[in-house]
Each structure stands twice: as structure tokens, then as C-alpha cells.
Amino acid sequence: MSPSARHLPADIEGMMAPSDDIHRRQEKLVRIAQSLIRHIEELPGDNGASYAQFQRAAILEDEVRARTRELEHALDLLNSSNAELETAYREKDTARQNLAAAIEAVQEASPCSMPMTC
């Protein structure tokens, strides 16, 4: 086992003291990240492939998050459009019912509505 492997914490949260302020916690996390990167880069026969895979995974995670946000935005737009379409259909149906009622009222009031009077 390499010397750097013996210094890797099993529980990172255990390294954080409750009294640490945000800046101290950030410093500790940066040191932990640097240690992990150094450990990965020092693996024998790896030639940095593990770290490259880690970097690629991080990039892919960012891309997935970005695409997820885009899809959520598109879904929001679709839901909004569907709500507007539903409102338009209701308004059309109301207008159609009002038109039918108006036509019926005109026909009932017309003197030609009875065949003998025309």
C-alpha cells in the first residue's frame, strides 16, 4: 500500500469539526480533493486513466444536469401550451353554444318559424 493510501480518510465528514467555519471547511475539502487526485494519479500502471475517467464522469454529470434542466424547461413550456389550448377549446365550445342559442332564439322569434305565417 502506498503512503498516500494510508492517509485517506474513511469518513470525510468525521474530519469536519462542528466549530469549523465555512472557510475552514472549504480549506479541508480542497485538501481532501487534492489528496484524492494525487492518490489516483499515483496508482501504478494506471497512467492517469482512472483520473481521466473521473474527469469524464464529472463532465458527463454536468451535461446530464444541463440537459435535464433543458428538458424540464421544455416540459414546463409544453404544460403551459396545453393549458392555453385547453382554455381555447373551452372558449370555443362556449362560443359555439352561445351561437347555437342565438340562432335558436332568432328562429323562434322569426315570423317564418311557423310554416303557415310565411
C-alpha positions, 0 to 999 in steps of 0.5 A: 500500500502506498503512503498516500493510501494510508492517509485517506480518510474513511469518513470525510465528514468525521474530519469536519469539526462542528466549530469549523467555519465555512472557510475552514471547511472549504480549506479541508475539502480542497485538501481532501480533493487534492489528496484524492487526485494525487492518490489516483494519479499515483496508482501504478500502471494506471497512467492517469486513466482512472483520473481521466475517467473521473474527469469524464464522469464529472463532465458527463454529470454536468451535461446530464444536469444541463440537459435535464434542466433543458428538458424540464424547461421544455416540459414546463413550456409544453404544460403551459401550451396545453393549458392555453389550448385547453382554455381555447377549446373551452372558449370555443365550445362556449362560443359555439353554444352561445351561437347555437342559442342565438340562432335558436332564439332568432328562429323562434322569434322569426315570423317564418318559424311557423310554416303557415305565417310565411 
